[in-house]
């Protein structure tokens, strides 16, 4: 197989992933829940759903692609959080819980980098469940107040964070 064909396959999956960063940034100029906001939000979510499949189907899974996916997820999450958080009107205990989860995840990343001298990425089932619930949350806000759905999200994110830290601290890898 020629080199340009292989490069094209790798480029396709990584391009889809990188486009999520662009869609995340394009959320900022638009009002939350406006048609344009939904277009870029859904496009960002769609790229998250298909980039891994495209990488696997084109045999172009890579460490770089995995790290790019994590970075794109992080940018998408922060962009959506920045836009939505002021509207959620969460009780203090939920805000604190979210802060603790974020602190644990950040500490795990720092610990993993300090001990392994590389960025540690875990794409576990719990990460996927948490990501799915995070993606669904804005879609449900018209019908269900965040104060009711955020605790479920916090439980799954807590399990995810603890599992990730356990794997990083014990040098275990998830079962494929």
TIKOL-656539 format. One line per field, with one value per residue: residue number from 0; residue in one letter; chain; y, z, x of N, C-alpha, C in turn. Coordinates in pm, 1 decimal, always signed. Layout:
TIKOL-656539
nr: (NUM,...);
rest: (A,...);
kette: (A,...);
n.y: (Y,...);
n.z: (Z,...);
n.x: (X,...);
ca.y: (Y,...);
ca.z: (Z,...);
ca.x: (X,...);
c.y: (Y,...);
c.z: (Z,...);
c.x: (X,...);
//
This chain:
TIKOL-656539
nr: (0,1,2,3,4,5,6,7,8,9,10,11,12,13,14,15,16,17,18,19,20,21,22,23,24,25,26,27,28,29,30,31,32,33,34,35,36,37,38,39,40,41,42,43,44,45,46,47,48,49,50,51,52,53,54,55,56,57,58,59,60,61,62,63,64,65,66,67,68,69,70,71,72,73,74,75,76,77,78,79,80,81,82,83,84,85,86,87,88,89,90,91,92,93,94,95,96,97,98,99,100,101,102,103,104,105,106,107,108,109,110,111,112,113,114,115,116,117,118,119,120,121,122,123,124,125,126,127,128,129,130,131,132,133,134,135,136,137,138,139,140,141,142,143,144,145,146,147,148,149,150,151,152,153,154,155,156,157,158,159,160,161,162,163,164,165,166,167,168,169,170,171,172,173,174,175);
rest: (X,X,X,X,X,X,X,X,X,X,X,X,X,X,X,X,X,X,X,X,X,X,X,X,X,X,X,X,X,X,X,X,X,X,X,X,X,X,X,X,X,X,X,X,X,X,X,X,X,X,X,X,X,X,X,X,X,X,X,X,X,X,X,X,X,X,X,X,X,X,X,X,X,X,X,X,X,X,X,X,X,X,X,X,X,X,X,X,X,X,X,X,X,X,X,X,X,X,X,X,X,X,X,X,X,X,X,X,X,X,X,X,X,X,X,X,X,X,X,X,X,X,X,X,X,X,X,X,X,X,X,X,X,X,X,X,X,X,X,X,X,X,X,X,X,X,X,X,X,X,X,X,X,X,X,X,X,X,X,X,X,X,X,X,X,X,X,X,X,X,X,X,X,X,X,X);
kette: (A,A,A,A,A,A,A,A,A,A,A,A,A,A,A,A,A,A,A,A,A,A,A,A,A,A,A,A,A,A,A,A,A,A,A,A,A,A,A,A,A,A,A,A,A,A,A,A,A,A,A,A,A,A,A,A,A,A,A,A,A,A,A,A,A,A,A,A,A,A,A,A,A,A,A,A,A,A,A,A,A,A,A,A,A,A,A,A,A,A,A,A,A,A,A,A,A,A,A,A,A,A,A,A,A,A,A,A,A,A,A,A,A,A,A,A,A,A,A,A,A,A,A,A,A,A,A,A,A,A,A,A,A,A,A,A,A,A,A,A,A,A,A,A,A,A,A,A,A,A,A,A,A,A,A,A,A,A,A,A,A,A,A,A,A,A,A,A,A,A,A,A,A,A,A,A);
n.y: (-117.8,+221.5,+505.7,+756.7,+684.0,+552.8,+767.9,+932.9,+789.5,+796.3,+1068.4,+1124.0,+1021.4,+1168.1,+1425.1,+1437.2,+1419.0,+1651.7,+1841.9,+1852.9,+2017.6,+2262.0,+2288.0,+2308.2,+2555.7,+2716.1,+2726.0,+2939.5,+3207.9,+3198.6,+3208.6,+3008.3,+2720.2,+2820.5,+2784.0,+2771.2,+2714.0,+2453.1,+2318.6,+2321.0,+2199.1,+1942.3,+1853.5,+1845.2,+1641.3,+1431.4,+1396.4,+1297.4,+1052.7,+914.6,+927.0,+741.0,+499.3,+537.4,+550.4,+287.7,+133.6,+215.8,+127.0,+294.3,+359.8,+534.1,+641.9,+917.3,+993.9,+901.8,+1064.4,+1313.0,+1283.9,+1278.4,+1536.9,+1686.3,+1607.8,+1723.1,+1999.7,+2033.1,+1963.2,+2165.9,+2395.0,+2360.7,+2345.6,+2603.2,+2755.5,+2651.9,+2624.9,+2864.9,+2870.1,+2652.0,+2653.2,+2509.6,+2342.1,+2415.7,+2185.0,+2016.0,+2159.1,+2161.4,+1884.4,+1839.6,+1995.7,+1849.6,+1609.0,+1704.8,+1795.4,+1553.1,+1416.3,+1586.4,+1569.2,+1298.8,+1295.4,+1460.4,+1307.4,+1072.0,+1174.5,+1266.8,+1030.1,+855.9,+998.5,+1070.6,+1153.0,+1006.7,+810.2,+688.3,+511.6,+407.9,+196.2,+323.4,+587.5,+627.1,+595.8,+810.2,+1023.0,+997.5,+1052.0,+1314.6,+1434.0,+1399.2,+1548.2,+1843.4,+1817.8,+1734.8,+1933.9,+2101.0,+1949.0,+1824.3,+1931.6,+2031.0,+1990.3,+1748.3,+1561.1,+1590.8,+1467.6,+1186.8,+1191.4,+1282.2,+1064.3,+860.8,+989.6,+1009.5,+739.4,+679.3,+854.2,+756.7,+494.5,+546.6,+675.1,+465.5,+280.6,+428.0,+472.0,+213.2,+108.9,-44.0,-166.0,-122.1,-387.9,-497.9);
n.z: (+0.0,-84.4,+53.7,+64.3,+60.0,+304.9,+474.4,+410.2,+517.2,+792.9,+823.4,+776.7,+1001.9,+1210.3,+1122.1,+1147.9,+1424.7,+1500.0,+1392.8,+1580.7,+1776.1,+1641.4,+1602.5,+1868.2,+1942.5,+1778.4,+1907.9,+2083.3,+1977.4,+1957.4,+2090.7,+2366.8,+2299.0,+2062.3,+1709.3,+1562.1,+1766.2,+1834.0,+1593.6,+1580.1,+1822.3,+1791.7,+1568.6,+1683.2,+1874.1,+1700.5,+1561.6,+1768.9,+1805.3,+1570.6,+1505.9,+1626.1,+1524.0,+1250.8,+1255.8,+1340.9,+1135.6,+913.2,+977.7,+1116.9,+1377.3,+1632.9,+1871.0,+1879.2,+1767.4,+1964.3,+2178.9,+2067.0,+2042.8,+2313.6,+2386.2,+2217.1,+2318.0,+2570.9,+2512.0,+2388.7,+2601.6,+2792.7,+2649.8,+2618.0,+2885.7,+2970.9,+2832.3,+2923.4,+3207.3,+3359.4,+3326.0,+3452.6,+3728.8,+3971.2,+4291.9,+4566.7,+4670.9,+4448.9,+4272.6,+4417.1,+4417.6,+4142.8,+4115.8,+4278.9,+4135.9,+3900.7,+4008.9,+4099.7,+3853.8,+3725.9,+3901.8,+3867.2,+3599.1,+3617.5,+3799.3,+3647.2,+3430.4,+3563.9,+3664.3,+3446.5,+3244.8,+3024.7,+2857.2,+2989.8,+2865.3,+2900.7,+2758.8,+2869.5,+2943.2,+3137.5,+3097.2,+2846.1,+2901.9,+3079.3,+2908.6,+2717.5,+2875.2,+2948.2,+2697.0,+2636.8,+2834.7,+2780.7,+2583.3,+2718.3,+2887.4,+2845.9,+2928.8,+3167.4,+3471.1,+3542.5,+3802.9,+3874.2,+3694.2,+3700.9,+3939.8,+3870.5,+3657.6,+3795.7,+3963.9,+3779.2,+3663.9,+3887.1,+3946.9,+3712.8,+3734.2,+3967.1,+3886.4,+3670.6,+3803.6,+3968.0,+3777.1,+3666.7,+3890.9,+3966.6,+3749.9,+3580.2,+3295.9,+3106.9,+3027.8,+2701.3);
n.x: (+85.9,+55.3,+229.7,+94.5,-170.9,-204.5,-143.6,-360.3,-574.8,-515.7,-521.9,-793.7,-942.6,-820.8,-872.5,-1151.5,-1169.1,-1025.0,-1193.5,-1393.5,-1289.4,-1293.6,-1575.4,-1647.3,-1538.5,-1687.8,-1927.1,-1927.0,-1994.5,-2270.5,-2604.6,-2705.4,-2888.8,-2986.0,-3062.2,-2815.7,-2633.2,-2721.3,-2665.6,-2379.4,-2324.5,-2442.0,-2297.3,-2041.3,-2082.1,-2147.3,-1904.5,-1753.1,-1872.4,-1811.7,-1534.7,-1355.0,-1453.3,-1409.2,-1128.5,-1068.4,-1187.9,-1042.7,-801.3,-625.5,-570.5,-407.2,-159.3,-130.5,-378.7,-552.6,-480.2,-537.1,-812.9,-887.8,-807.4,-976.3,-1225.1,-1203.7,-1187.2,-1436.8,-1606.8,-1535.9,-1611.9,-1890.0,-1961.1,-1888.0,-2074.6,-2321.7,-2321.6,-2382.4,-2657.6,-2764.0,-2826.1,-2756.6,-2763.7,-2543.2,-2412.1,-2401.7,-2243.5,-2004.5,-1951.7,-1908.9,-1679.1,-1500.7,-1482.5,-1362.6,-1119.3,-1007.5,-978.4,-794.6,-574.8,-513.2,-430.5,-203.5,-49.4,-19.2,+128.3,+357.0,+467.7,+485.6,+589.2,+446.4,+140.4,-138.3,-395.8,-717.6,-965.3,-1223.9,-1511.8,-1667.3,-1586.0,-1698.7,-1972.0,-2009.1,-1940.6,-2144.8,-2372.3,-2308.9,-2324.5,-2594.8,-2722.3,-2759.0,-2952.8,-3173.2,-3253.3,-3473.2,-3681.8,-3626.5,-3511.4,-3178.0,-3094.9,-3201.0,-3095.4,-2818.1,-2706.5,-2704.9,-2527.5,-2302.0,-2252.3,-2178.0,-1956.2,-1793.7,-1737.3,-1601.6,-1378.1,-1252.4,-1193.7,-1021.4,-808.2,-726.3,-634.4,-423.1,-257.4,-191.5,-71.5,-226.2,-399.1,-694.2,-919.9,-944.1);
ca.y: (+0.0,+337.2,+588.8,+863.5,+623.8,+532.9,+901.6,+979.4,+722.0,+853.5,+1206.4,+1128.8,+1004.8,+1280.4,+1544.6,+1432.2,+1452.4,+1792.8,+1926.1,+1869.9,+2137.3,+2376.6,+2299.0,+2354.2,+2699.2,+2783.5,+2740.1,+3063.1,+3328.2,+3179.9,+3192.9,+2870.9,+2665.5,+2877.6,+2683.7,+2759.1,+2642.4,+2310.4,+2263.4,+2294.9,+2102.3,+1809.1,+1816.7,+1806.0,+1510.0,+1334.1,+1365.5,+1213.9,+918.4,+842.8,+932.2,+613.7,+397.7,+563.0,+509.8,+140.6,+79.7,+247.5,+71.9,+409.4,+391.4,+574.7,+708.1,+1058.1,+1005.6,+882.2,+1186.3,+1419.5,+1260.1,+1323.2,+1683.9,+1737.6,+1587.5,+1821.1,+2131.8,+2030.1,+1966.3,+2299.1,+2491.8,+2341.6,+2383.4,+2749.8,+2811.0,+2603.8,+2627.9,+2975.7,+2847.7,+2529.6,+2684.5,+2390.8,+2366.7,+2420.1,+2051.6,+1960.2,+2234.0,+2108.7,+1749.6,+1855.5,+2044.1,+1739.4,+1518.5,+1770.9,+1794.3,+1415.5,+1386.6,+1664.3,+1508.2,+1172.3,+1328.1,+1509.3,+1191.9,+985.5,+1238.8,+1272.2,+897.4,+783.8,+1093.5,+1081.7,+1177.2,+877.7,+816.6,+568.4,+517.5,+296.6,+192.5,+429.5,+714.3,+637.1,+618.8,+948.2,+1110.1,+991.4,+1126.3,+1457.1,+1479.8,+1399.0,+1646.6,+1964.6,+1781.5,+1706.2,+2045.7,+2157.3,+1857.3,+1778.0,+2027.4,+1976.7,+1951.6,+1607.5,+1474.4,+1605.4,+1364.9,+1063.0,+1219.8,+1289.4,+927.6,+792.6,+1058.1,+973.2,+602.1,+691.8,+919.0,+664.0,+385.2,+598.9,+694.8,+332.7,+225.1,+504.8,+451.6,+73.0,+70.8,-141.7,-123.4,-178.5,-504.1,-458.2);
ca.z: (+0.0,-91.9,+174.1,+63.6,+93.6,+450.1,+533.7,+390.3,+614.8,+923.8,+819.8,+783.7,+1140.4,+1290.2,+1075.9,+1211.5,+1565.8,+1510.0,+1361.6,+1705.4,+1841.6,+1567.9,+1636.1,+2007.6,+1944.6,+1708.8,+1999.8,+2161.3,+1933.6,+1945.6,+2214.3,+2404.8,+2248.6,+1932.7,+1603.6,+1529.5,+1878.5,+1819.9,+1477.7,+1615.3,+1932.6,+1736.4,+1486.3,+1776.0,+1927.7,+1592.5,+1536.2,+1879.2,+1786.1,+1452.7,+1480.5,+1664.2,+1427.9,+1126.2,+1278.3,+1343.4,+1003.0,+817.7,+1033.7,+1141.8,+1520.5,+1672.5,+2000.7,+1855.2,+1749.3,+2095.3,+2257.6,+2003.0,+2080.1,+2451.7,+2384.9,+2154.2,+2417.1,+2677.7,+2458.4,+2369.8,+2735.6,+2851.6,+2573.1,+2653.9,+3027.3,+2977.3,+2781.3,+2995.9,+3353.8,+3418.9,+3313.9,+3520.4,+3861.8,+4053.7,+4433.4,+4600.5,+4687.5,+4316.9,+4220.5,+4488.8,+4366.7,+4010.1,+4139.9,+4332.4,+4023.2,+3814.6,+4079.5,+4097.3,+3717.1,+3699.8,+3979.8,+3801.7,+3479.0,+3663.5,+3853.8,+3535.2,+3354.9,+3647.6,+3682.0,+3320.5,+3151.1,+2906.4,+2882.8,+3000.3,+2813.4,+2922.1,+2695.5,+2933.2,+2931.5,+3225.0,+3026.5,+2737.3,+2964.2,+3128.5,+2791.3,+2659.4,+2963.7,+2933.4,+2568.3,+2642.3,+2932.1,+2723.6,+2503.5,+2809.5,+2979.0,+2826.6,+2984.8,+3299.4,+3532.3,+3565.7,+3943.4,+3883.9,+3610.8,+3733.1,+4033.3,+3797.8,+3584.8,+3893.2,+4009.3,+3674.9,+3650.6,+4005.2,+3924.5,+3604.6,+3786.2,+4060.4,+3805.7,+3595.2,+3898.3,+4009.5,+3668.3,+3653.5,+4009.3,+3978.1,+3620.0,+3513.7,+3173.5,+3097.0,+2940.8,+2571.3);
ca.x: (+0.0,+142.6,+236.9,-6.7,-299.8,-202.8,-151.5,-496.8,-660.5,-486.1,-568.4,-940.3,-987.8,-772.1,-944.7,-1283.4,-1147.0,-985.9,-1309.4,-1468.9,-1234.3,-1350.4,-1717.7,-1653.9,-1511.7,-1797.3,-2040.7,-1916.9,-2066.2,-2414.8,-2682.1,-2735.7,-3015.7,-3024.2,-3040.5,-2673.3,-2572.4,-2754.5,-2593.7,-2240.0,-2325.5,-2468.6,-2182.2,-1934.6,-2117.0,-2139.0,-1763.1,-1706.7,-1926.8,-1760.5,-1390.4,-1292.7,-1496.8,-1335.3,-989.1,-1061.2,-1223.9,-936.7,-677.5,-538.1,-567.7,-272.2,-145.1,-161.3,-523.3,-615.3,-455.2,-614.1,-951.7,-902.7,-798.8,-1098.9,-1331.6,-1184.1,-1225.2,-1581.7,-1666.1,-1517.7,-1692.5,-2030.7,-1972.4,-1881.6,-2200.5,-2439.4,-2314.4,-2458.3,-2802.0,-2806.2,-2881.3,-2737.3,-2737.2,-2401.2,-2355.0,-2373.3,-2128.9,-1887.6,-1928.4,-1848.2,-1543.4,-1419.8,-1456.9,-1264.0,-990.6,-956.1,-934.2,-672.8,-467.0,-476.4,-353.9,-72.7,+20.6,+18.3,+234.6,+476.8,+526.6,+506.9,+649.5,+362.3,-0.7,-205.6,-531.7,-797.8,-1097.4,-1294.3,-1657.9,-1720.2,-1563.2,-1797.2,-2103.3,-2008.9,-1944.3,-2279.2,-2463.2,-2275.9,-2376.8,-2742.0,-2770.4,-2819.3,-3070.0,-3285.5,-3277.7,-3608.1,-3781.0,-3585.2,-3418.7,-3044.6,-3081.2,-3241.3,-3012.3,-2676.3,-2656.3,-2673.6,-2404.8,-2192.9,-2221.9,-2100.2,-1827.2,-1714.5,-1688.4,-1504.4,-1257.7,-1186.5,-1139.8,-907.5,-698.3,-680.4,-554.5,-299.3,-172.8,-147.9,-16.5,-312.1,-466.4,-828.2,-932.8,-1000.8);
c.y: (+123.6,+429.0,+696.3,+808.6,+600.9,+667.0,+956.4,+916.3,+780.7,+995.6,+1214.4,+1120.2,+1124.4,+1411.9,+1550.7,+1472.7,+1600.4,+1885.4,+1946.8,+1992.4,+2262.5,+2395.5,+2348.6,+2505.2,+2778.2,+2792.4,+2879.2,+3182.2,+3317.0,+3160.5,+3044.8,+2836.6,+2733.7,+2769.5,+2663.4,+2684.5,+2492.9,+2246.9,+2226.8,+2195.0,+1960.1,+1762.3,+1773.0,+1668.0,+1400.8,+1296.9,+1277.2,+1069.3,+842.8,+839.4,+800.9,+502.0,+414.3,+519.2,+357.5,+81.0,+105.2,+199.3,+182.7,+454.0,+425.2,+637.6,+856.6,+1080.2,+991.8,+1007.0,+1305.6,+1407.0,+1308.8,+1475.3,+1744.9,+1721.1,+1693.8,+1961.0,+2139.3,+2042.0,+2105.5,+2405.3,+2482.9,+2383.3,+2535.8,+2813.1,+2775.1,+2628.6,+2744.3,+2955.0,+2733.4,+2551.0,+2561.7,+2428.6,+2353.6,+2280.3,+1986.6,+2029.8,+2182.6,+1969.4,+1753.8,+1901.8,+1934.5,+1640.8,+1578.1,+1768.3,+1654.9,+1381.5,+1460.7,+1604.6,+1376.0,+1196.4,+1373.3,+1393.0,+1100.4,+1044.1,+1240.1,+1136.1,+825.4,+871.1,+1098.0,+1103.3,+1042.6,+893.8,+683.8,+589.3,+398.0,+303.4,+303.0,+567.0,+733.8,+661.7,+763.2,+1046.3,+1113.7,+1069.9,+1277.0,+1513.0,+1492.3,+1510.7,+1772.1,+1936.3,+1759.9,+1826.2,+2111.7,+2075.2,+1813.9,+1875.8,+1958.5,+1927.9,+1804.3,+1513.8,+1480.5,+1502.7,+1231.4,+1078.9,+1223.2,+1151.5,+857.2,+857.0,+1026.6,+833.9,+604.5,+749.3,+825.8,+549.0,+430.8,+618.1,+561.5,+273.2,+297.2,+474.3,+309.0,+21.1,-37.3,-80.6,-189.0,-299.8,-459.9,-538.8);
c.z: (+0.0,+29.5,+178.4,+98.0,+244.4,+520.8,+523.0,+489.5,+754.4,+931.2,+837.1,+927.7,+1225.6,+1249.3,+1140.8,+1358.4,+1582.0,+1479.6,+1485.8,+1782.1,+1774.0,+1603.8,+1779.3,+2016.0,+1876.5,+1793.7,+2064.0,+2107.8,+1937.1,+2081.3,+2239.3,+2356.8,+2121.9,+1826.2,+1569.8,+1641.2,+1862.5,+1703.4,+1518.0,+1731.1,+1879.1,+1644.7,+1573.8,+1833.8,+1823.3,+1563.7,+1646.5,+1861.2,+1672.9,+1439.4,+1514.4,+1567.7,+1296.8,+1142.5,+1276.6,+1204.9,+899.4,+867.5,+1062.5,+1288.5,+1558.0,+1810.9,+1986.4,+1843.4,+1880.1,+2181.7,+2199.3,+2039.2,+2222.7,+2459.6,+2325.9,+2248.3,+2525.8,+2632.1,+2441.1,+2504.3,+2797.5,+2780.8,+2612.3,+2798.8,+3042.3,+2934.7,+2871.4,+3146.4,+3415.5,+3416.3,+3401.2,+3658.8,+3953.9,+4199.8,+4461.1,+4610.9,+4552.9,+4252.6,+4285.6,+4436.6,+4230.0,+4024.3,+4190.5,+4219.6,+3932.2,+3879.1,+4076.4,+3958.1,+3684.6,+3775.6,+3918.3,+3677.4,+3517.8,+3717.0,+3741.3,+3454.5,+3434.1,+3656.3,+3551.6,+3213.4,+3017.6,+2950.3,+2880.1,+2959.2,+2839.6,+2860.8,+2746.1,+2906.9,+3016.8,+3164.8,+2917.4,+2792.3,+3011.6,+3012.6,+2725.2,+2743.6,+2956.1,+2803.7,+2571.8,+2731.7,+2868.6,+2643.6,+2590.0,+2894.4,+2961.4,+2899.2,+3127.9,+3355.7,+3563.6,+3708.7,+3964.2,+3804.9,+3645.6,+3836.2,+3965.5,+3721.5,+3678.8,+3946.4,+3904.9,+3657.1,+3768.7,+3989.4,+3818.2,+3655.9,+3879.7,+3982.8,+3730.0,+3685.6,+3944.2,+3902.5,+3653.6,+3769.4,+4020.8,+3848.8,+3550.8,+3388.5,+3170.2,+3006.6,+2812.8,+2538.6);
c.x: (+90.1,+124.7,+127.9,-144.6,-311.6,-215.9,-293.5,-593.4,-641.1,-539.5,-719.5,-989.7,-945.1,-838.8,-1082.8,-1270.3,-1114.8,-1103.4,-1397.2,-1418.7,-1289.7,-1497.7,-1736.1,-1635.9,-1623.3,-1924.5,-2043.6,-1995.3,-2218.4,-2481.7,-2708.3,-2876.5,-3066.7,-3001.3,-2892.3,-2598.2,-2596.2,-2680.8,-2451.3,-2228.7,-2343.9,-2355.6,-2064.8,-1959.6,-2104.8,-1993.6,-1706.4,-1753.6,-1857.0,-1609.1,-1319.3,-1327.9,-1421.4,-1189.9,-975.1,-1087.9,-1115.2,-800.4,-575.9,-540.9,-424.2,-274.6,-178.4,-311.9,-598.2,-599.1,-531.3,-761.2,-978.1,-899.0,-926.2,-1217.8,-1324.9,-1226.7,-1376.5,-1652.5,-1654.6,-1602.1,-1839.5,-2053.8,-1975.8,-2014.1,-2319.8,-2438.3,-2392.0,-2610.6,-2853.8,-2867.8,-2877.3,-2719.7,-2587.0,-2340.3,-2324.6,-2253.5,-2000.1,-1852.3,-1860.4,-1703.2,-1450.8,-1385.2,-1348.8,-1125.7,-926.9,-902.6,-803.7,-554.9,-420.5,-392.7,-212.8,+10.8,+69.2,+132.5,+365.6,+545.8,+557.6,+570.8,+575.4,+218.4,-72.4,-352.1,-600.7,-935.3,-1178.1,-1444.0,-1719.2,-1699.3,-1667.0,-1937.6,-2114.0,-2017.5,-2081.3,-2378.9,-2436.8,-2333.2,-2528.9,-2796.2,-2830.7,-2946.3,-3194.1,-3327.3,-3414.4,-3714.1,-3751.3,-3482.6,-3286.0,-3026.9,-3118.6,-3149.2,-2863.9,-2628.0,-2623.1,-2543.1,-2284.7,-2154.8,-2136.0,-1962.6,-1735.9,-1655.1,-1578.1,-1371.9,-1180.6,-1121.7,-1014.2,-786.3,-640.0,-590.1,-421.0,-204.5,-119.6,-86.4,-98.0,-370.5,-601.6,-825.4,-1001.7,-1122.5);
//
